[in-house]
């Protein structure tokens, strides 16, 4: 099987291999590696663009320029702007699973509900600090509404909310959290963890607080724990 060629990896003085032509394994692996690197640069640039400018405002040619590649490379790897956005969102939620969600279910044996709640809040607040673009994309789509929000909600948000809500109910039953609507409580937690980082520029202007400073992030996480787990 002939490996596909990423147009962004071909130089003007380089001959494009003909279909079916034999290539050395090393050359094929090099081309594939370049293609993977180009794809990741595009996703990084698109993540930033969709977060800061929204889907409609983001321009794929500008994304290509930021990624130091060509518009043809975006078409090659993703086809359309819509599919590029979807792949950005897929990767975004993969990172949630790796950095925050696993704290809900991994290594729970022998730990008290208080310890588990504290660990989850800390990891989610830490994720929020490191991934402001996630919140910005979600807010942008929630304001706009439509098919993209519906796809993102049903594919990624609902399953994750169901997991989080199941655990919040356990913490409520243990008397650790107030007896209110679990959905309301979930959105309160999301807001408390995320919004200081979403509004970081405003906080800098008004109060000269740098929400990217590690000491400030730690202080915010401590505050979150004191709100929801007072004995932390």
C-alpha positions as CSV (number, residue, x, y, z in Angstrom):
1,X,0.0,0.0,0.0
2,X,1.4,3.4,-1.0
3,X,1.6,6.0,1.7
4,X,-0.3,9.2,1.2
5,X,1.8,12.3,0.6
6,X,1.1,15.5,2.6
7,X,1.4,18.4,0.2
8,X,2.9,20.6,2.9
9,X,5.9,18.3,3.1
10,X,6.9,18.4,-0.6
11,X,9.4,21.0,-1.6
12,X,9.4,22.6,-5.1
13,X,12.6,20.8,-6.1
14,X,11.4,17.4,-4.8
15,X,9.8,15.0,-7.2
16,X,6.3,13.7,-6.1
17,X,6.4,9.9,-5.9
18,X,4.2,8.3,-8.5
19,X,1.4,6.0,-7.2
20,X,2.7,2.5,-6.7
21,X,6.3,3.6,-6.8
22,X,8.6,1.8,-4.3
23,X,10.2,4.0,-1.7
24,X,12.7,3.2,1.0
25,X,11.1,2.6,4.4
26,X,13.1,5.4,5.9
27,X,11.9,7.9,3.3
28,X,8.3,6.8,3.8
29,X,8.6,7.1,7.6
30,X,10.1,10.6,7.2
31,X,7.2,11.7,5.0
32,X,4.7,10.3,7.5
33,X,6.4,12.0,10.4
34,X,6.4,15.3,8.6
35,X,2.7,14.9,7.9
36,X,1.9,14.1,11.5
37,X,3.9,17.1,12.7
38,X,2.1,19.4,10.2
39,X,-1.3,18.0,11.3
40,X,-0.5,18.8,14.9
41,X,0.7,22.3,14.1
42,X,-2.6,22.9,12.3
43,X,-4.6,21.6,15.2
44,X,-2.6,23.8,17.7
45,X,-3.2,26.9,15.5
46,X,-6.9,26.1,14.9
47,X,-7.4,25.6,18.7
48,X,-6.2,29.1,19.3
49,X,-8.1,30.6,16.4
50,X,-11.5,29.0,17.3
51,X,-11.1,29.9,20.9
52,X,-10.2,33.6,20.3
53,X,-12.2,34.3,17.2
54,X,-15.1,31.7,17.2
55,X,-15.9,29.4,14.4
56,X,-17.2,32.1,12.0
57,X,-14.4,34.5,12.8
58,X,-11.6,31.9,12.4
59,X,-9.9,31.9,8.9
60,X,-8.4,28.7,7.6
61,X,-5.8,30.6,5.5
62,X,-4.7,32.4,8.6
63,X,-4.6,29.2,10.5
64,X,-2.4,27.7,7.9
65,X,0.0,30.7,8.0
66,X,0.2,30.4,11.8
67,X,0.9,26.7,11.5
68,X,3.7,27.5,8.9
69,X,2.0,25.4,6.3
70,X,-0.3,25.7,3.3
71,X,-4.0,26.0,2.9
72,X,-3.8,22.9,0.8
73,X,-2.4,21.0,3.8
74,X,-5.6,21.8,5.8
75,X,-7.7,20.5,3.0
76,X,-5.5,17.4,2.8
77,X,-5.7,16.6,6.5
78,X,-9.2,17.7,7.4
79,X,-11.1,18.5,4.2
80,X,-13.3,21.3,5.5
81,X,-13.3,24.0,8.2
82,X,-16.1,22.2,9.9
83,X,-14.2,18.9,10.2
84,X,-11.1,20.8,11.3
85,X,-13.2,22.3,14.1
86,X,-14.6,18.9,15.1
87,X,-11.1,17.4,15.2
88,X,-10.0,20.3,17.5
89,X,-12.9,19.5,19.8
90,X,-12.2,15.8,19.8
91,X,-8.6,16.4,20.8
92,X,-9.7,18.9,23.4
93,X,-12.0,16.4,25.1
94,X,-9.3,13.7,24.9
95,X,-7.1,16.0,27.0
96,X,-10.0,16.4,29.5
97,X,-10.1,12.7,29.9
98,X,-6.4,12.5,30.5
99,X,-6.0,15.4,32.8
100,X,-9.2,15.7,34.8
101,X,-11.8,13.0,34.3
102,X,-9.6,10.1,35.3
103,X,-9.4,11.7,38.8
104,X,-13.0,10.7,39.2
105,X,-12.5,7.0,38.7
106,X,-8.9,6.1,39.1
107,X,-7.4,4.7,42.3
108,X,-10.5,5.3,44.4
109,X,-9.9,2.4,46.7
110,X,-9.4,3.3,50.4
111,X,-9.9,7.0,49.8
112,X,-12.7,8.8,51.7
113,X,-15.3,10.8,49.8
114,X,-13.6,14.0,51.1
115,X,-10.3,13.0,49.6
116,X,-11.9,12.1,46.3
117,X,-13.8,15.3,46.1
118,X,-10.8,17.3,47.0
119,X,-8.7,15.5,44.3
120,X,-11.3,16.0,41.6
121,X,-11.7,19.7,42.3
122,X,-8.0,20.3,42.4
123,X,-7.4,18.5,39.0
124,X,-10.4,20.2,37.3
125,X,-9.3,23.7,38.5
126,X,-5.7,22.9,37.4
127,X,-7.0,21.8,34.0
128,X,-9.1,25.0,33.7
129,X,-6.0,27.1,34.3
130,X,-4.0,25.3,31.7
131,X,-6.7,25.0,29.0
132,X,-8.6,28.4,28.9
133,X,-9.3,27.8,25.2
134,X,-11.5,24.9,26.1
135,X,-13.8,27.2,28.0
136,X,-13.7,29.8,25.3
137,X,-14.7,27.4,22.6
138,X,-17.6,26.0,24.7
139,X,-18.8,29.5,25.6
140,X,-18.7,30.6,22.0
141,X,-20.7,27.7,20.8
142,X,-23.2,28.0,23.6
143,X,-23.8,31.6,22.7
144,X,-24.2,30.8,19.0
145,X,-26.1,27.5,19.4
146,X,-26.9,25.2,16.4
147,X,-25.6,22.0,15.0
148,X,-22.0,22.3,16.3
149,X,-23.2,22.8,19.9
150,X,-25.6,19.9,19.5
151,X,-22.9,17.6,18.2
152,X,-20.4,18.7,20.9
153,X,-23.0,18.3,23.6
154,X,-24.2,14.9,22.7
155,X,-20.9,13.5,21.8
156,X,-18.7,14.8,24.6
157,X,-20.5,17.0,27.2
158,X,-23.4,14.9,28.1
159,X,-21.4,11.7,28.8
160,X,-19.0,13.7,30.9
161,X,-21.7,15.4,32.8
162,X,-23.4,12.1,33.6
163,X,-20.2,10.9,35.1
164,X,-19.6,14.0,37.1
165,X,-23.2,14.2,38.3
166,X,-23.1,10.6,39.5
167,X,-20.1,11.5,41.7
168,X,-21.6,14.8,42.9
169,X,-24.7,12.9,44.1
170,X,-22.5,10.6,46.1
171,X,-20.7,13.6,47.7
172,X,-24.1,15.2,48.4
173,X,-25.3,11.9,50.0
174,X,-22.2,11.9,52.2
175,X,-23.1,15.4,53.3
176,X,-20.0,17.1,51.7
177,X,-22.0,19.3,49.3
178,X,-25.2,21.3,49.7
179,X,-28.6,19.6,49.0
180,X,-29.4,21.5,45.8
181,X,-30.0,20.5,42.2
182,X,-27.0,18.5,41.1
183,X,-27.1,20.1,37.7
184,X,-27.0,23.6,39.3
185,X,-24.2,22.5,41.5
186,X,-22.2,21.2,38.5
187,X,-22.5,24.5,36.7
188,X,-21.5,26.4,39.8
189,X,-18.3,24.3,40.1
190,X,-17.5,24.7,36.4
191,X,-17.9,28.5,36.8
192,X,-15.9,28.8,39.9
193,X,-13.0,26.7,38.4
194,X,-13.0,28.3,35.0
195,X,-14.1,31.9,35.1
196,X,-11.2,33.6,36.8
197,X,-9.0,32.2,34.0
198,X,-11.5,33.1,31.2
199,X,-11.6,36.6,32.6
200,X,-7.8,36.8,33.2
201,X,-7.3,39.9,31.1
202,X,-10.0,41.8,33.0
203,X,-8.5,40.7,36.3
204,X,-5.1,42.0,35.2
205,X,-6.6,45.3,34.1
206,X,-8.7,45.8,37.3
207,X,-6.6,44.3,40.0
208,X,-3.2,43.6,38.4
209,X,-3.7,39.9,39.1
210,X,-1.8,37.6,36.8
211,X,-3.9,34.4,36.5
212,X,-1.0,32.6,34.6
213,X,1.3,32.9,37.6
214,X,1.8,29.5,39.3
215,X,1.4,31.0,42.8
216,X,-1.8,32.7,41.8
217,X,-3.1,29.5,40.3
218,X,-2.3,27.6,43.4
219,X,-4.1,30.3,45.5
220,X,-7.2,30.0,43.3
221,X,-7.2,26.2,43.7
222,X,-6.9,26.5,47.4
223,X,-9.9,28.9,47.4
224,X,-12.0,26.4,45.4
225,X,-11.2,23.7,47.9
226,X,-12.1,26.0,50.8
227,X,-15.5,26.8,49.2
228,X,-16.5,23.2,48.5
229,X,-14.5,21.2,51.1
230,X,-14.2,23.6,54.0
231,X,-11.9,21.4,56.1
232,X,-9.2,21.4,53.3
